[in-house]
C-alpha cells in the first residue's frame, strides 16, 4: 500500500502510476542483483553522448568482450527530453514521489536527473 506522503505527491504528478511502476521495478531489480550477488554495471544513457568511446570500452570490459575486427558503431543519436511536458510544480512533485518510493541505492542513481 502507498503511504500518505506518496499519495500526496502523486496527486500533483500527471501519469503518477508510471513513476510509481518505474521506481518499484528498479527497486526490485537492485534488490535481486544484491540478493543473488549478480555482477552489474550501471550505465547512463547520456554517457554515450558525452563520451562514446570510453563508455563502450567500459561496457565491453565489463562483459569481457572485445570489439569485432573492423567494427564501427552507428552514429549515436541523443534521445528526447520530456521535461517540457511538466511544469515546475509537477517536476518537484515527481521528484518527491520518486524519492519517497526509491531505495537509497536507486535514489543515488536517479537524483542526477532532479536538479
Sine and cosine of phi, psi and omega as CSV:
sin_phi,cos_phi,sin_psi,cos_psi,sin_omega,cos_omega
0.00,0.00,0.36,-0.93,-0.06,-1.00
-0.99,-0.11,0.63,-0.78,0.00,-1.00
-0.96,0.30,0.25,-0.97,0.04,-1.00
-0.84,0.54,-0.69,0.72,-0.03,-1.00
-0.89,0.46,-0.68,0.73,0.02,-1.00
-0.87,0.49,-0.71,0.71,0.01,-1.00
-0.90,0.44,-0.61,0.79,0.04,-1.00
-0.90,0.43,-0.71,0.71,0.02,-1.00
-0.92,0.39,-0.65,0.76,-0.05,-1.00
-0.87,0.49,-0.56,0.83,-0.02,-1.00
-0.85,0.52,-0.45,0.89,-0.08,-1.00
-0.99,-0.12,0.01,1.00,-0.11,-0.99
-0.92,-0.40,0.89,-0.45,0.12,-0.99
-0.87,0.49,0.62,-0.78,0.01,-1.00
0.84,0.55,0.62,0.78,-0.08,-1.00
-0.83,0.56,-0.52,0.86,-0.03,-1.00
-0.89,0.45,-0.54,0.84,0.04,-1.00
-0.91,0.42,-0.64,0.77,0.03,-1.00
-0.92,0.39,-0.63,0.77,0.02,-1.00
-0.91,0.41,-0.73,0.69,0.01,-1.00
-0.88,0.48,-0.71,0.70,0.01,-1.00
-0.84,0.54,-0.75,0.66,-0.05,-1.00
-0.91,0.40,-0.71,0.70,0.01,-1.00
-0.88,0.47,-0.69,0.73,0.00,-1.00
-0.86,0.52,-0.73,0.68,-0.03,-1.00
-0.94,0.35,-0.59,0.81,0.11,-0.99
-0.85,0.53,-0.72,0.69,-0.01,-1.00
-0.91,0.41,-0.65,0.76,0.02,-1.00
-0.87,0.49,-0.71,0.70,0.03,-1.00
-0.88,0.48,-0.68,0.73,-0.01,-1.00
-0.89,0.45,-0.68,0.73,0.01,-1.00
-0.90,0.43,-0.69,0.72,0.02,-1.00
-0.85,0.52,-0.69,0.73,0.00,-1.00
-0.94,0.35,-0.72,0.69,-0.05,-1.00
-0.89,0.46,-0.66,0.75,-0.05,-1.00
-1.00,-0.02,0.03,1.00,-0.04,-1.00
0.79,0.62,0.71,0.70,0.01,-1.00
-1.00,0.04,0.82,-0.57,0.05,-1.00
-0.88,0.47,0.66,-0.75,-0.02,-1.00
-0.61,-0.79,0.46,-0.89,0.07,-1.00
-0.75,-0.66,0.78,-0.63,0.04,-1.00
-0.99,-0.14,0.84,-0.55,0.08,-1.00
-0.88,-0.47,0.63,-0.78,0.08,-1.00
-0.97,-0.24,0.71,-0.71,-0.06,-1.00
-0.75,0.66,-0.70,0.71,-0.08,-1.00
-0.92,0.38,-0.30,0.95,0.04,-1.00
-0.90,0.44,-0.53,0.85,0.07,-1.00
-0.89,0.46,-0.65,0.76,-0.02,-1.00
-0.95,0.31,-0.59,0.81,-0.07,-1.00
-0.98,0.18,-0.61,0.79,-0.07,-1.00
-0.45,-0.89,0.96,0.28,-0.08,-1.00
-0.80,0.60,-0.82,0.57,-0.11,-0.99
-0.86,0.51,-0.74,0.68,-0.01,-1.00
-0.90,0.43,-0.67,0.74,-0.02,-1.00
-0.90,0.44,-0.71,0.70,0.01,-1.00
-0.91,0.42,-0.65,0.76,0.02,-1.00
-0.89,0.46,-0.69,0.72,0.03,-1.00
-0.87,0.49,-0.67,0.75,0.01,-1.00
-0.91,0.41,-0.73,0.68,0.02,-1.00
-0.88,0.47,-0.66,0.75,0.05,-1.00
-0.88,0.48,-0.70,0.71,0.01,-1.00
-0.87,0.50,-0.63,0.77,-0.02,-1.00
-1.00,0.07,0.01,1.00,-0.04,-1.00
0.83,0.56,0.71,0.70,0.01,-1.00
-0.87,-0.50,0.37,-0.93,0.14,-0.99
-0.85,-0.52,0.51,-0.86,0.00,-1.00
-0.91,0.41,0.52,-0.85,0.06,-1.00
-0.91,0.42,0.54,-0.84,0.01,-1.00
-0.85,0.52,0.79,-0.61,0.02,-1.00
0.97,0.23,0.12,0.99,-0.02,-1.00
-0.91,0.41,0.64,-0.76,0.05,-1.00
-0.68,-0.73,0.76,-0.65,-0.06,-1.00
-0.98,0.22,0.49,-0.87,0.15,-0.99
-0.92,0.38,0.37,-0.93,0.05,-1.00
-0.90,0.43,0.72,-0.70,0.01,-1.00
-0.99,0.12,0.79,-0.61,0.00,-1.00
-0.95,-0.31,0.86,-0.51,-0.02,-1.00
-0.91,0.42,0.66,-0.75,-0.05,-1.00
-0.96,0.28,0.04,-1.00,0.00,-1.00
-0.99,0.13,0.36,-0.93,0.11,-0.99
-0.90,-0.43,0.67,-0.74,-0.10,-1.00
-0.93,-0.38,0.12,0.99,-0.08,-1.00
-0.93,0.38,-0.28,0.96,0.04,-1.00
-0.94,0.34,-0.21,0.98,0.01,-1.00
-0.99,0.13,-0.15,0.99,-0.07,-1.00
-0.83,-0.56,0.66,-0.75,0.10,-0.99
-0.99,0.12,0.10,-1.00,-0.10,-0.99
-0.88,0.47,-0.61,0.79,0.02,-1.00
-0.89,0.45,-0.68,0.73,0.01,-1.00
-0.93,0.38,-0.62,0.78,0.04,-1.00
-0.89,0.45,-0.69,0.73,0.03,-1.00
-0.90,0.44,-0.67,0.74,0.02,-1.00
-0.90,0.43,-0.64,0.76,0.04,-1.00
-0.90,0.44,-0.68,0.73,0.05,-1.00
-0.86,0.52,-0.76,0.65,-0.03,-1.00
-0.90,0.44,-0.63,0.78,0.04,-1.00
-0.88,0.47,-0.76,0.65,-0.01,-1.00
-0.90,0.44,-0.70,0.71,-0.01,-1.00
-0.87,0.49,-0.63,0.78,-0.01,-1.00
-0.91,0.41,-0.58,0.82,-0.06,-1.00
-1.00,-0.01,-0.44,0.90,-0.15,-0.99
-0.97,0.25,0.59,-0.81,0.18,-0.98
-0.92,0.40,0.26,-0.96,0.04,-1.00
-0.86,0.51,-0.64,0.77,-0.01,-1.00
-0.90,0.44,-0.68,0.73,0.00,-1.00
-0.93,0.37,-0.68,0.73,0.01,-1.00
-0.88,0.48,-0.61,0.80,0.06,-1.00
-0.85,0.52,-0.57,0.82,0.00,-1.00
-0.98,0.20,-0.60,0.80,-0.13,-0.99
-1.00,0.00,-0.38,0.92,-0.13,-0.99
-0.88,0.48,-0.33,0.94,0.04,-1.00
-0.88,0.48,-0.38,0.92,-0.02,-1.00
-1.00,0.02,-0.04,1.00,-0.03,-1.00
-0.85,-0.52,1.00,0.08,-0.04,-1.00
-0.99,0.13,0.00,0.00,0.00,0.00
